[in-house]
Amino acid sequence: MQKLKRIFALIGAILLIGMYVITLVLGLTASPNAPNMLMASIACTVIIPCLIYGFMLVARVLDNRDNSEDKNEEEQS
């Protein structure tokens, strides 16, 4: 489970760094689509960490559920 958390953290960090770079580049360009893409990039900068946090919560709950089922099986044996 620790490897899964590290993988999610690494993917999240890479995505956030990419979003910050894209946000900076789009903020400095003057193309007609730049404002829309800039808003999408800023929204993703907020949404991606929230999704990663949610994945971590679900992983923690599922891990605890698996551990409690193993303990119940050991107690019944």
C-alpha positions as CSV (number, residue, x, y, z in Angstrom):
1,M,0.0,0.0,0.0
2,Q,2.9,2.3,0.7
3,K,4.1,1.9,-2.9
4,L,0.7,2.9,-4.2
5,K,0.7,6.0,-2.1
6,R,4.1,7.0,-3.3
7,I,3.1,6.4,-6.9
8,F,0.0,8.6,-6.5
9,A,2.1,11.3,-4.7
10,L,4.7,11.3,-7.5
11,I,2.0,11.4,-10.2
12,G,0.3,14.3,-8.4
13,A,3.5,16.2,-8.0
14,I,4.4,15.9,-11.7
15,L,0.9,16.9,-12.7
16,L,1.0,19.9,-10.4
17,I,4.4,21.1,-11.6
18,G,3.1,20.7,-15.2
19,M,0.0,22.7,-14.4
20,Y,2.0,25.5,-12.8
21,V,4.3,25.7,-15.8
22,I,1.4,25.7,-18.2
23,T,-0.4,28.3,-16.1
24,L,2.7,30.5,-16.3
25,V,3.2,30.1,-20.0
26,L,-0.5,30.7,-20.7
27,G,-0.5,33.8,-18.5
28,L,2.3,35.3,-20.5
29,T,1.0,34.5,-24.0
30,A,-1.4,36.7,-25.9
31,S,-3.3,34.1,-28.0
32,P,-7.1,34.3,-28.2
33,N,-7.5,31.0,-26.4
34,A,-5.1,31.8,-23.6
35,P,-7.8,33.1,-21.1
36,N,-9.9,30.0,-21.4
37,M,-6.9,27.7,-21.2
38,L,-5.6,29.7,-18.2
39,M,-8.8,29.3,-16.3
40,A,-8.9,25.5,-17.1
41,S,-5.3,25.2,-15.9
42,I,-6.1,27.1,-12.6
43,A,-9.1,24.9,-12.1
44,C,-7.0,21.8,-12.6
45,T,-4.5,23.1,-10.1
46,V,-7.2,23.0,-7.5
47,I,-9.1,19.8,-8.6
48,I,-6.1,17.5,-9.0
49,P,-4.9,17.8,-5.4
50,C,-8.5,17.2,-4.2
51,L,-8.8,14.1,-6.3
52,I,-5.5,12.8,-5.0
53,Y,-6.6,13.4,-1.4
54,G,-9.8,11.5,-2.2
55,F,-7.9,8.6,-3.7
56,M,-5.7,8.4,-0.5
57,L,-8.8,8.4,1.7
58,V,-10.4,5.6,-0.3
59,A,-7.1,3.6,-0.2
60,R,-6.9,4.0,3.6
61,V,-10.5,2.9,4.1
62,L,-10.0,-0.1,1.8
63,D,-6.7,-1.0,3.5
64,N,-8.4,-0.9,7.0
65,R,-11.3,-3.0,5.7
66,D,-8.9,-5.7,4.4
67,N,-7.0,-5.7,7.7
68,S,-10.2,-6.0,9.8
69,E,-11.4,-8.9,7.6
70,D,-8.1,-10.7,8.1
71,K,-8.3,-10.3,11.9
72,N,-11.9,-11.6,11.9
73,E,-10.8,-14.7,10.0
74,E,-8.0,-15.3,12.4
75,E,-10.3,-15.0,15.4
76,Q,-12.8,-17.4,14.0
77,S,-10.2,-20.1,13.3
